[in-house]
Amino acid sequence: MKINELVSTPEYLTEHNLMEMTNLVSSDTGLKYVIWVGSTGQRHGPRIKVSNFTTANFAKAECFTVVVSKDPYVESGQVKIKKSDLEDIFDWVKTNYDTLIELDTAFNSGNSVIELLNKLAKI
């Protein structure tokens, strides 16, 4: 088995705790902006981070946090995108609410997230 085949198996990723976060780009979400999904720990509920850039470059200083809920809202950070794009992000969160909640649980428990990532719908 090649290393890239081994590393991409859910068992390897779970066993070695390699999936603590992932960047979702436009081809994954249908959104213009990069979305960060990862472990929230026990400090707070499920959240995503959204880049203010449309490129795959993700800079922590240039993002804002959206609370994953059935009525999502910006929790922190400076939003520098158009209101219509922010509404698209909220729609994406609402559409994927159940999967995002499952992802948060999986990230925090060390379970595989690959199948869940594949369940995310595009807008």
N, C-alpha and C positions, 0 to 999 in steps of 0.2 A: 504494500500500500504506500502511495506517495504521501509526503508530509502534508500537502494541501488537502488531500482527501481525508487524512486522519484528523487534522485540526478542524475540519468543517463538520465533523460528526457531532451530533448533539451530546453523545456520551463523553467525548473528549472535552468539549466546551464546558459541560457541567462539572465533570470531575476536576478540571483544572481552573474552574471559576474564571473563564476568560471573557464571558459576556456580561460585564458590569455596566456597559453602556453601548449604545449604537447611534450613529448618525443616520437619519433617513433623509434622502435627497428627493428631488422632484420626481424622479422615475419611480420612487417607492410610494409617494404620497399623492402626487398630482398637484402639490402646492409649489409655489415659487421659491420657498425658503427652506433652509435646512432645519430639521427637527431633531432634537436630542431626546432620546428616551433611555432611561437607565434606572438603576436602583435609587430609591428615595430614602432608604434606611427607615428608621423608626421616628425620625425627627418631625416628619410631616406627611401628608397624604400624597397621592399620585400627582405628579406634575410633569410637564414637558418644558424644554427650553427651546426657544425659537431664535434663529439667527436673524439679524437685520439685513443680512446679505443674501443674494440669490445664488451665489457661488457655493461650491462644496467646502470652501474654507469656513471653519467654525471657530469663532473667537469668543471666549467666555465673556469678555468685556463688551461685546457687541451683540448681546442677546437679551431676551426677556423671558420671564417664566409665566406659563399658563397653567392654572389649576385644572386638572382633569376632573370634570364633573358633568352632569347633564346640562348644566348652565355654566360653561367655562368662562373664566375671566383672567385678566392679567394680574398676577400677584406682585411681581416686582420687575425691575429693569425698565429701560427706556425703549418704548416702541417707536421705531423710525420707519415703519412701513405704512402703506395706504390703509385706510379704514376698511375698504372692501377686501383687501388681502387678509387683514386681521379677522374679518367675518368668515372668510374661507377657512382659516385655521380653526376658528371656533366650530364651524360646521364639520370639519374633519374630526375634531375631538368628539363631538356629539355622535357622529357616524360610527366611530371606532371606540366609543366609551367602554363597552364590555371587554373588548380585547385589550385596551390600555390598562384597565383594572387588573386583568389576568396577567399582563406583562409585569406590572408593578409587583404583584405577588410572586411571580416566577423569578424576577431579578433578586428580590429580597430573600427568597428561600434557596437560591442557588439552582433551581430547576432550569431545564432547557427552555430557551425562549424562541428557538428557530421556527417551530410550527406556528407560534403566536405571531411572530413578525410577518409570516406569510399570510396570515389572516387579515392583516390591516388593509382596509379598502382605500382606494384612491378617490380623490374628489374630482 
